[in-house]
């Protein structure tokens, strides 16, 4: 019998074990071995999952009896892709650290963060969802603050304060809902008969918390500096997995709990998301720092995902779930390539690169594959997701789709410019000794490239998981709309 609690207990045990390992080399091996074990433990749930709208593999027990709080977890077609992404990316992120000196404590914090992330994605009660939400925040703050660069303490304190403020608003909304329902169960909360005013308050409390985490314009101001000055491992965790908490929160909690408010305010969120797409894309084009360029590109990509969620169409929601998975894979690959480039040349300025492909042909090939996936070239992972998202947004209006579609054009501009300036042209003066990728670096980027191509050719492998759950969610939303 598959025990879903195993997916929580394994990374928790891993974090405890790694906390007692003081040497760097054994810590890397243990962290990777146990992360791979947790990924392997995820596969039976994927194989046994029935692609319908039901909640499966549910487990629960009484947690705080006096407050009627239970720890209740389960998987459906919406949560399973997030769990799969988390447990797939963690070992890949560990692999990216093999070429660098990484303190064992970072691996311990990463594993503890994984527990919080998985609890968020599997929770079927609001209290444990909030516990997971906060449990993921604490280790990533210390990872960024302890091993970042520049003015890391001030920058990452801003990140912590921003996200904690949003979390406080969400906590107040959860307490209110729990008092109204007498329970924190997701199924109970979504059946509450809230007034339009109550839904409006709950909507904005949850939305601000999720918007900060994603981030959505204008709640994004913490992101560029945090991504830039965090260690590369921290940036991968933030961009590859942690921002998906906010996307998941929109679909799992915001839409079903406040359906009337979603219909009332969804168009405003759609406009904010599209503004973020254009704004971040323009700034990305102007960037000279590779890490900041990828950071702003992330804002643009998640803006399109959020627009798809609030399009209220099956294509938009399906595209959002597919694209959040694709974005996680591609952005980890891009940040890893950035780390390889900047470490060897001791700079992140695009103008200091050039002609690297002549010295590192293997790096140039995998970089091109991952970059094409980020742009959304056909037969790569980003194409079908962006196509579905634009169809969904188009159903809200042709002008919405026109401006949202700028992310494809601008994305091609800044990503191809990045590739041209780094890989092509005359060899940069400091790049004569540049070493091509090999060993674990090559294997890691090869695996990421393989995922990019596989999901580009077989996107249905993920889409079929969420189709029934998405359709059921939209039926519930349309039923509520007809009542008002």
C-alpha positions as CSV (number, residue, x, y, z in Angstrom):
1,X,0.0,0.0,0.0
2,X,1.3,3.4,-1.0
3,X,1.7,5.7,2.0
4,X,1.6,9.4,1.0
5,X,3.2,10.4,4.3
6,X,6.4,8.7,3.0
7,X,7.0,11.6,0.6
8,X,7.0,14.0,3.6
9,X,9.0,11.8,6.0
10,X,11.8,11.0,3.6
11,X,13.0,14.6,3.1
12,X,12.4,15.3,6.8
13,X,14.6,12.4,7.7
14,X,17.1,13.6,5.1
15,X,17.4,17.0,6.6
16,X,18.0,15.5,10.1
17,X,20.7,13.2,8.7
18,X,22.5,16.0,6.8
19,X,22.4,18.3,9.8
20,X,24.9,15.9,11.5
21,X,27.2,15.5,8.5
22,X,30.0,18.0,8.6
23,X,32.1,17.0,5.6
24,X,31.1,18.4,2.2
25,X,31.7,15.3,0.0
26,X,29.7,12.8,2.0
27,X,27.0,15.4,2.4
28,X,26.6,15.7,-1.4
29,X,26.4,12.0,-1.9
30,X,23.9,11.4,0.9
31,X,21.7,14.4,-0.2
32,X,21.6,13.1,-3.8
33,X,21.0,9.5,-2.8
34,X,18.1,10.3,-0.5
35,X,16.6,12.9,-3.0
36,X,16.7,10.3,-5.7
37,X,15.0,7.8,-3.3
38,X,12.2,10.4,-2.7
39,X,11.8,10.9,-6.4
40,X,11.6,7.1,-6.9
41,X,9.0,7.0,-4.1
42,X,6.9,9.5,-6.2
43,X,6.7,7.3,-9.2
44,X,4.2,4.7,-7.8
45,X,1.7,7.4,-7.2
46,X,2.2,8.6,-10.7
47,X,1.7,5.1,-12.1
48,X,-1.3,4.3,-10.0
49,X,-3.0,7.6,-10.4
50,X,-6.4,7.5,-12.0
51,X,-6.8,10.5,-14.4
52,X,-10.2,11.6,-13.0
53,X,-11.4,14.5,-10.8
54,X,-11.2,12.6,-7.5
55,X,-8.8,13.1,-4.6
56,X,-6.7,10.0,-4.4
57,X,-4.2,8.4,-1.9
58,X,-5.8,10.4,1.0
59,X,-4.4,10.1,4.5
60,X,-5.3,12.0,7.6
61,X,-5.1,12.0,11.4
62,X,-6.1,14.2,14.2
63,X,-3.5,16.9,14.9
64,X,-4.8,19.5,17.3
65,X,-8.1,18.0,18.5
66,X,-9.1,21.0,20.7
67,X,-9.2,23.2,17.6
68,X,-10.6,20.5,15.3
69,X,-7.5,20.6,13.2
70,X,-6.5,17.5,11.2
71,X,-3.5,16.8,9.0
72,X,-5.1,15.8,5.7
73,X,-3.2,15.1,2.5
74,X,-4.0,13.7,-0.9
75,X,-3.4,14.0,-4.6
76,X,-5.5,15.0,-7.6
77,X,-4.7,16.0,-11.1
78,X,-3.9,19.5,-10.0
79,X,-1.5,18.7,-7.2
80,X,0.3,15.7,-8.6
81,X,2.3,17.7,-11.3
82,X,3.5,20.0,-8.6
83,X,4.6,17.1,-6.4
84,X,6.3,15.5,-9.3
85,X,8.1,18.7,-10.3
86,X,9.4,19.2,-6.7
87,X,10.8,15.8,-6.3
88,X,12.3,15.8,-9.8
89,X,14.0,19.2,-9.5
90,X,15.5,18.7,-6.0
91,X,18.0,16.0,-7.1
92,X,18.8,17.9,-10.3
93,X,19.5,21.1,-8.2
94,X,21.7,19.0,-5.9
95,X,23.6,17.7,-9.0
96,X,24.3,21.3,-10.1
97,X,26.2,21.9,-6.9
98,X,28.7,19.1,-7.4
99,X,31.2,21.4,-9.1
100,X,31.0,24.0,-6.3
101,X,31.9,24.1,-2.7
102,X,28.6,23.9,-0.8
103,X,28.2,23.7,2.9
104,X,26.4,20.6,4.2
105,X,24.0,22.9,6.0
106,X,22.6,24.1,2.7
107,X,21.6,20.5,1.8
108,X,19.9,20.1,5.2
109,X,17.9,23.3,4.7
110,X,17.0,22.3,1.1
111,X,15.6,19.0,2.3
112,X,13.6,20.8,5.1
113,X,12.3,23.2,2.5
114,X,11.2,20.2,0.4
115,X,9.0,19.1,3.3
116,X,7.2,22.4,3.4
117,X,6.8,22.5,-0.4
118,X,5.3,19.0,-0.5
119,X,3.0,19.8,2.4
120,X,1.7,22.8,0.5
121,X,1.0,20.8,-2.6
122,X,-0.6,17.8,-0.8
123,X,-2.6,19.6,1.9
124,X,-6.4,19.2,1.9
125,X,-6.9,21.4,5.0
126,X,-6.0,25.1,5.3
127,X,-4.1,24.8,8.5
128,X,-1.5,22.3,7.2
129,X,-1.3,24.3,4.0
130,X,-0.3,27.3,6.0
131,X,2.2,25.4,8.0
132,X,3.8,24.1,4.8
133,X,3.8,27.6,3.4
134,X,5.7,29.0,6.3
135,X,8.0,25.9,6.7
136,X,9.2,26.4,3.1
137,X,9.9,30.1,3.7
138,X,12.3,29.8,6.6
139,X,15.0,27.6,5.1
140,X,15.1,29.5,1.8
141,X,15.6,32.7,3.7
142,X,18.7,31.3,5.5
143,X,20.0,29.7,2.3
144,X,19.9,33.1,0.6
145,X,21.0,35.2,3.5
146,X,24.0,32.9,4.6
147,X,25.4,32.0,1.2
148,X,24.3,34.9,-1.1
149,X,26.5,37.8,-2.2
150,X,26.5,41.6,-2.1
151,X,24.1,43.2,0.4
152,X,22.5,39.9,1.0
153,X,21.1,40.4,4.5
154,X,19.2,43.6,3.7
155,X,18.0,42.2,0.3
156,X,16.8,38.9,1.6
157,X,15.2,40.5,4.7
158,X,13.1,42.5,2.3
159,X,12.1,39.2,0.6
160,X,11.2,37.7,4.0
161,X,9.2,40.7,5.1
162,X,7.3,40.9,1.8
163,X,6.3,37.2,1.9
164,X,5.6,37.2,5.6
165,X,3.2,40.1,5.2
166,X,1.3,38.2,2.6
167,X,1.3,35.1,4.8
168,X,-0.2,37.1,7.7
169,X,-3.1,38.3,5.5
170,X,-3.7,34.7,4.3
171,X,-3.6,33.4,7.9
172,X,-6.3,35.9,9.0
173,X,-8.4,34.7,6.1
174,X,-7.9,31.1,7.0
175,X,-8.8,31.8,10.6
176,X,-12.0,33.6,9.5
177,X,-13.0,30.7,7.2
178,X,-12.3,28.1,9.9
179,X,-14.5,30.0,12.4
180,X,-17.3,30.1,9.8
181,X,-17.1,26.5,8.9
182,X,-16.0,24.9,12.2
183,X,-13.3,23.1,10.3
184,X,-10.2,23.8,8.1
185,X,-11.0,21.1,5.6
186,X,-10.7,22.1,2.0
187,X,-13.9,20.3,1.1
188,X,-15.8,22.1,3.9
189,X,-14.4,25.5,3.2
190,X,-15.2,25.5,-0.5
191,X,-18.9,24.6,0.3
192,X,-19.3,27.7,2.6
193,X,-22.1,30.1,1.6
194,X,-20.1,33.3,1.9
195,X,-21.6,36.7,1.0
196,X,-20.1,38.7,-1.9
197,X,-18.4,41.0,0.6
198,X,-16.9,38.1,2.5
199,X,-15.6,36.6,-0.6
200,X,-14.1,39.9,-1.7
201,X,-12.1,40.1,1.6
202,X,-11.0,36.5,1.4
203,X,-10.1,36.9,-2.3
204,X,-7.7,39.8,-1.7
205,X,-6.1,38.3,1.4
206,X,-5.3,35.1,-0.4
207,X,-4.4,36.9,-3.7
208,X,-1.9,39.2,-2.2
209,X,-0.1,36.3,-0.4
210,X,0.0,34.3,-3.7
211,X,0.9,37.4,-5.8
212,X,3.9,38.2,-3.7
213,X,5.2,34.7,-3.9
214,X,4.8,34.2,-7.6
215,X,5.4,37.3,-8.1
216,X,2.8,39.3,-10.0
217,X,3.2,42.9,-11.0
218,X,3.2,45.2,-8.9
219,X,4.2,42.8,-6.0
220,X,7.4,41.8,-7.8
221,X,9.9,44.3,-6.5
222,X,11.6,41.9,-4.1
223,X,12.3,39.4,-6.9
224,X,15.1,40.8,-9.2
225,X,17.5,41.6,-6.3
226,X,16.7,38.4,-4.4
227,X,17.3,36.2,-7.4
228,X,20.5,38.2,-8.3
229,X,22.2,38.1,-4.9
230,X,21.0,34.6,-3.8
231,X,23.4,31.7,-4.3
232,X,22.6,29.9,-7.5
233,X,21.1,26.9,-5.6
234,X,18.8,29.3,-3.8
235,X,17.8,31.0,-7.0
236,X,16.9,27.6,-8.6
237,X,14.8,26.7,-5.6
238,X,13.0,30.1,-5.7
239,X,12.4,30.2,-9.4
240,X,12.1,26.5,-10.1
241,X,9.8,25.4,-7.3
242,X,8.9,28.0,-4.7
243,X,7.0,30.4,-6.9
244,X,4.9,27.4,-8.0
245,X,3.4,27.6,-4.4
246,X,1.7,30.8,-5.4
247,X,0.4,29.4,-8.7
248,X,-0.9,26.3,-6.9
249,X,-2.6,28.4,-4.3
250,X,-4.5,30.3,-7.0
251,X,-5.9,27.1,-8.5
252,X,-6.4,25.0,-5.3
253,X,-7.6,27.7,-2.9
254,X,-8.5,31.0,-4.5
255,X,-10.7,29.9,-7.3
256,X,-12.8,27.3,-5.5
257,X,-13.1,29.3,-2.2
258,X,-14.1,32.6,-3.7
259,X,-15.7,31.9,-7.1
260,X,-17.9,35.0,-7.1
261,X,-15.0,37.3,-6.3
262,X,-13.0,35.6,-9.0
263,X,-15.7,36.5,-11.5
264,X,-15.8,40.0,-10.1
265,X,-12.1,40.8,-9.9
266,X,-10.5,38.3,-12.3
267,X,-10.3,40.7,-15.1
268,X,-8.3,43.1,-12.9
269,X,-5.8,40.3,-12.2
270,X,-5.6,39.5,-15.9
271,X,-4.7,43.1,-16.7
272,X,-2.0,43.1,-13.9
273,X,-0.5,39.9,-15.2
274,X,-0.4,41.3,-18.8
275,X,1.2,44.5,-17.6
276,X,3.8,42.4,-15.8
277,X,4.5,40.4,-19.0
278,X,5.2,43.6,-21.1
279,X,7.0,45.4,-18.3
280,X,9.3,42.6,-17.3
281,X,10.1,41.6,-20.9
282,X,11.2,45.2,-21.8
283,X,13.4,45.4,-18.8
284,X,14.9,41.9,-19.6
285,X,15.9,43.2,-23.1
286,X,17.9,46.0,-21.5
287,X,19.7,43.8,-18.9
288,X,23.5,43.3,-19.1
289,X,23.6,41.0,-16.0
290,X,22.7,37.4,-17.1
291,X,21.2,36.5,-13.8
292,X,19.0,39.6,-13.7
293,X,17.9,38.9,-17.3
294,X,16.7,35.4,-16.4
295,X,15.0,36.8,-13.3
296,X,13.0,39.3,-15.3
297,X,12.2,36.7,-17.9
298,X,10.7,34.6,-15.1
299,X,8.3,37.4,-14.1
300,X,7.2,37.6,-17.8
301,X,6.6,33.9,-18.0
302,X,4.7,33.5,-14.8
303,X,2.6,36.6,-15.8
304,X,1.4,34.6,-18.8
305,X,0.6,31.6,-16.5
306,X,-1.4,33.8,-14.2
307,X,-3.3,35.3,-17.2
308,X,-4.1,31.8,-18.3
309,X,-5.5,30.9,-14.8
310,X,-7.8,33.9,-14.8
311,X,-8.9,33.4,-18.4
312,X,-11.6,31.1,-17.0
313,X,-11.1,28.6,-19.8
314,X,-10.0,24.9,-19.8
315,X,-7.2,25.7,-22.3
316,X,-5.9,28.5,-20.0
317,X,-5.9,26.4,-16.9
318,X,-4.5,23.4,-18.6
319,X,-1.8,25.6,-20.2
320,X,-1.0,27.2,-16.8
321,X,-0.4,23.8,-15.1
322,X,1.7,22.5,-18.0
323,X,3.7,25.7,-18.3
324,X,4.5,26.0,-14.6
325,X,6.1,22.5,-15.0
326,X,8.0,23.6,-18.1
327,X,9.1,26.8,-16.5
328,X,10.5,25.0,-13.5
329,X,12.6,22.7,-15.7
330,X,13.8,25.4,-18.1
331,X,14.7,28.1,-15.5
332,X,16.8,25.6,-13.5
333,X,18.7,24.8,-16.6
334,X,19.2,28.5,-17.5
335,X,20.4,29.4,-14.0
336,X,22.8,26.5,-14.0
337,X,24.3,27.5,-17.4
338,X,24.6,31.1,-16.1
339,X,26.5,29.7,-13.1
340,X,28.9,27.7,-15.3
341,X,29.6,30.8,-17.5
342,X,30.0,33.3,-14.7
343,X,32.2,31.0,-12.6
344,X,34.8,30.4,-15.4
345,X,34.9,34.0,-16.6
346,X,34.3,35.6,-13.1
347,X,31.6,37.9,-14.6
348,X,27.9,38.0,-15.3
349,X,28.1,40.9,-17.8
350,X,26.9,39.8,-21.2
351,X,29.4,42.2,-22.9
352,X,32.3,40.2,-21.4
353,X,31.4,37.0,-23.2
354,X,31.5,35.8,-26.8
355,X,32.6,32.8,-28.9
356,X,32.2,30.3,-26.0
357,X,30.7,27.7,-28.5
358,X,34.2,27.3,-30.1
359,X,35.6,26.3,-26.7
360,X,32.6,24.5,-25.3
361,X,30.5,22.8,-28.0
362,X,28.6,20.5,-25.6
363,X,27.6,23.5,-23.5
364,X,26.5,25.4,-26.6
365,X,24.2,22.5,-27.7
366,X,22.4,22.0,-24.4
367,X,22.2,25.7,-23.9
368,X,20.4,26.1,-27.2
369,X,18.0,23.3,-26.5
370,X,17.0,24.7,-23.1
371,X,16.8,28.2,-24.5
372,X,14.5,27.1,-27.3
373,X,12.3,25.5,-24.7
374,X,12.2,28.8,-22.8
375,X,11.2,30.6,-26.0
376,X,8.6,28.1,-26.9
377,X,9.9,26.7,-30.1
378,X,7.7,23.9,-31.5
379,X,8.8,20.4,-30.3
380,X,10.2,21.8,-27.1
381,X,8.4,21.9,-23.7
382,X,7.4,25.6,-23.8
383,X,5.4,25.5,-27.1
384,X,2.2,23.7,-26.2
385,X,1.9,25.4,-22.8
386,X,2.2,28.9,-24.3
387,X,-0.1,27.9,-27.2
388,X,-2.8,26.8,-24.7
389,X,-2.3,29.9,-22.6
390,X,-2.8,32.2,-25.5
391,X,-5.9,30.4,-26.6
392,X,-7.3,30.8,-23.1
393,X,-6.4,34.5,-22.9
394,X,-7.8,35.0,-26.4
395,X,-11.2,33.9,-25.2
396,X,-11.2,36.9,-22.9
397,X,-10.5,39.3,-25.7
398,X,-8.3,39.6,-28.7
399,X,-6.4,42.6,-27.2
400,X,-5.6,40.6,-24.1
401,X,-4.1,37.9,-26.3
402,X,-2.2,40.5,-28.4
403,X,-0.5,42.0,-25.5
404,X,0.1,38.7,-23.7
405,X,1.5,37.3,-26.9
406,X,4.3,39.9,-26.7
407,X,6.0,37.6,-24.2
408,X,6.8,35.2,-27.1
409,X,8.3,38.0,-29.3
410,X,10.2,39.8,-26.5
411,X,11.3,36.4,-25.1
412,X,12.9,35.5,-28.4
413,X,14.6,38.9,-28.5
414,X,16.3,38.7,-25.1
415,X,17.0,35.0,-25.1
416,X,18.5,34.9,-28.6
417,X,20.5,38.0,-27.8
418,X,21.8,36.2,-24.7
419,X,22.9,33.2,-26.7
420,X,24.4,35.3,-29.5
421,X,26.4,37.4,-27.0
422,X,27.7,34.4,-25.0
423,X,28.1,31.5,-27.5
424,X,28.7,33.1,-30.9
425,X,30.9,35.7,-32.4
426,X,34.6,36.4,-31.6
427,X,36.1,34.6,-28.6
428,X,36.2,36.9,-25.6
429,X,39.7,37.8,-24.3
430,X,39.2,36.0,-21.0
431,X,37.6,32.9,-22.5
432,X,40.7,31.3,-24.1
433,X,40.9,28.8,-21.2
434,X,37.1,28.1,-21.0
435,X,36.5,24.4,-20.2
436,X,33.6,22.5,-21.7
437,X,31.1,20.8,-19.5
438,X,31.8,17.2,-18.5
439,X,31.0,14.7,-15.7
440,X,28.1,15.6,-13.5
441,X,27.5,19.0,-15.1
442,X,27.1,17.4,-18.6
443,X,24.8,14.7,-17.2
444,X,22.6,17.2,-15.4
445,X,22.2,19.5,-18.4
446,X,21.7,16.5,-20.7
447,X,18.8,15.3,-18.5
448,X,17.2,18.7,-18.5
449,X,17.5,18.9,-22.2
450,X,15.9,15.5,-22.5
451,X,13.0,16.6,-20.4
452,X,12.6,19.7,-22.6
453,X,12.4,17.6,-25.7
454,X,10.2,14.8,-24.2
455,X,7.6,17.3,-22.9
456,X,7.7,19.1,-26.3
457,X,6.9,15.9,-28.1
458,X,4.6,14.3,-25.5
459,X,2.8,17.1,-23.6
460,X,-0.2,14.8,-23.2
461,X,1.7,12.9,-20.6
462,X,1.1,15.8,-18.2
463,X,-2.0,17.2,-19.7
464,X,-4.0,14.0,-19.2
465,X,-3.3,14.1,-15.4
466,X,-5.0,17.4,-14.8
467,X,-7.7,17.5,-17.5
468,X,-10.5,16.0,-15.5
469,X,-9.7,18.0,-12.3
470,X,-9.5,21.2,-14.4
471,X,-12.9,20.6,-16.1
472,X,-14.5,19.9,-12.7
473,X,-13.1,23.1,-11.3
474,X,-14.5,25.1,-14.2
475,X,-17.9,23.4,-13.8
476,X,-18.0,24.5,-10.2
477,X,-17.1,28.0,-11.1
478,X,-19.7,28.3,-13.9
479,X,-22.4,26.9,-11.6
480,X,-21.6,29.6,-9.0
481,X,-21.6,32.3,-11.7
482,X,-25.1,31.3,-12.8
483,X,-26.3,31.8,-9.3
484,X,-25.4,35.5,-9.1
